[in-house]
Amino acid sequence: MTGKFSIKFDSELHQDTLSRVLRMFQASRDKMSARHEKWKAAESLFRAYLPETEMSSKKQRAREQGSASQFSEVVLPYSYALALTSHTYSSSVFLGRDPIWMFKGRHGETEQSTQCLEALMGYNQDIGDMAVPEFIWLLDSIKYGMGVIASDYAKEYHIFSEYQPIAPTLGGIDLGADPKWELVEERVEGYCGNRLTNIRPYDWYPDPSVPLVTFQDGEFCGHTLLMSLDRLRSMANEWDLFNLEQIEGGSTGVGGNAMAPSTSGSRDNMLAAEKVWDPKDLKSGKVGLFRIVVNLVPADWKFPGKYYQPWELLIANNSVIIKASPLGLRHCKFPYDAIAWETDGYDTSTRGMMEVTKPLNDVINWLYNTHMFSVRRSLNGNLIIDPDRINVKDLIDGGPGRIVRMRPGTGYGTDVRSAVAELMNVDPTRGHLSDTQFTEGLMQQITGSNDSLMGSLGRGRKTATEVRTAAAQGANRMKTFCDFASALGWSRLSRKMVANLQQFYDQEKMFRIAGDLMQGTKFVNVDKTMITGEFDYVPVDGTLPVDRFAQATLWKEIFSVIGKNPQIAQQYDISRIFGHMASLAGLKNITQFRITPDEAAMQQAQAGNLVPAGQAMGGGEGGGGYPGTSPTAAIASMVNGAGGAPQ
């Protein structure tokens, strides 16, 4: 790009820079690829996937041809049930509060500034479609052991085009001829704000020399992706891209297939198979990209600049550098955030719930399948027969209500019971189902997803105290994961998004105030000056929203105590306590029933409980203590001044 830094494709700087980046990629790939088989196994278990064998294929063909039915093995998705229980809990904790992104000022920022920031973040959450990436972020951490998300600021524009009739004119005078249809294109401003993108663990390449919890301290971090060539061309000016002509020419340069962008579109055998980029992809318009952010000293890389800082590079098709520029984000961090299922501070990746529970789930599968095989084997019994007296073909034909014929000569007139005898069936697997229940209990103890959290009361009768205690114990286990995820991922992500808004937001718009307990005005005007300052994300407390019914019950008892003690009641806002109780109980629209002090005074006056002070002292209407004022205004003034009804 003219006036900005660029690297010529055939230059020595291009070769040196590309070699450095590829070495970083290979170092990270060597470390991260050690986890790929575990991740694939976790995906298979999550889908309750059973690989097809030669024997299962024969059984399937036999069933399709209508021959004797064949029993196939099944996978019991108990690990899947535990994972979804944990995901339901965590998503309810993080996404169940309103607003989702709560903040508090760090250095005395005003409440109005905090309110403006939360309103703007609420707009980002809704219009920026953040909910889906956040759900997947939490699920990835449970399934793979870590979830990764990328955050960027987007200024989107859309091209609206349509054919419009254009009347022929001459000197501004309509000639009256038939109009011509012309294609008119209009550039329309779209969403401006933070964008979240999920990064599959297969595609993420952090610095392997630092653990996952401190990956921001590493030298580099990046991810691979596929993008259409047309998309790259359209964003060339906005993203400061160069060397695009080398991609269009299909250049492979150096590096070969050293880099292997993977795509979630490859689902052969229901597994997330990785796909090595191939030059043939250019025919479908796809380009393999590696985006990497490197903390570097520009002079050492022969880049402009003096101080240690993050630079962003974009490598296309393993061989062409199409972008090299400062990251340009004031938070000066890698634009990635990760959360982990296990609380581990020393490894580059952690185990997920599927990996931890897989051995026990395999035991459950074996117990169940062997029991079903044993039951099926004993359905028709084990018989000892005399083939000289019994027609064996009639005996082995399947189906209910069969007729078995005796052989003529040797079988006719003889005792049938002496020709056929059934062996006693002893099922050695009759205790497998109880063993399955025991194994399920172990899995619940390991993961903390007990029956109460799964929506089941378990087996046998239980008291309310037992149910509440079991739910609380499981919730405490889940709470630790939520607290860790909040500190490791959500808090850091919030700081990046706030920094992006403070840097790039340049509009002035009215936004709906976030939260369901706000009183008064419903909208607030937000401009760049209203969100300046330092703000901290209010971490989640890890409490399951369902437990808030118990909290509402406790608040109800407190509310009753306050109502009976006037001295305590004078020190607290009763109406706000009532609104908080309603919010805990799940009511979102309690504020629409709230009345103003004037309305309250009018209701009391109509009931005869309030009169103007002048009338109360015998001064008559309009007299006494409120000369020249109406009774309604006098009542409102009295109520507002006294803070409530007279005692």
Secondary structure, DSSP 4 states (H G I P E B T S, - for coil): -TTS----TTSHHHHHHHHHHHHHHHHHHHHHGGGHHHHHHHHHHHTT-----HHHHHHHHHHHTT-S---------HHHHHHHHHHHHHHHHHHSSSSSS-EEESSS--HHHHHHHHHHHHHHHHHTT-HHHHHHHHHHHHHTSEEEEEEEEEEEEEEEEEEEEE--EETTEE--PPPEEEEEEEEEEEEEEEEEEEE-GGGEEE-TTS-GGGGGGSSEEEEEEEEEHHHHHHTHHHHT---HHHHHTT---SSTTS-----TT--GGGS-------GGGGGGTEEEEEEEEEEE-GGGGT-S-SS-EEEEEEEETTTEEEEEEE---TT-S-SEEEEESS--SS-SS---HHHHHHHHHHHHHHHHHHHHHHHHHTTS-EEEE-TTTB-HHHHH--SSS---PBPTTTTTTS-GGGTEEEEPP--TTTTHHHHHHHHHHHHHHHH---TTTTT---SS---HHHHHHHHHHHHHHHHHHHHHHIIIIIHHHHHHHHHHHHHH----EEEEPSSSS--S-SEEEE-GGGG-S-EEE-------GGGHHHHHHHHHHHHHHHHH-HHHHTTS-HHHHHHHHHHHTT-S-GGGG---HHHHHHHHHHTTS---HHHHTT--TT-TTSTT--HHHHHHHHHHHHTSS--
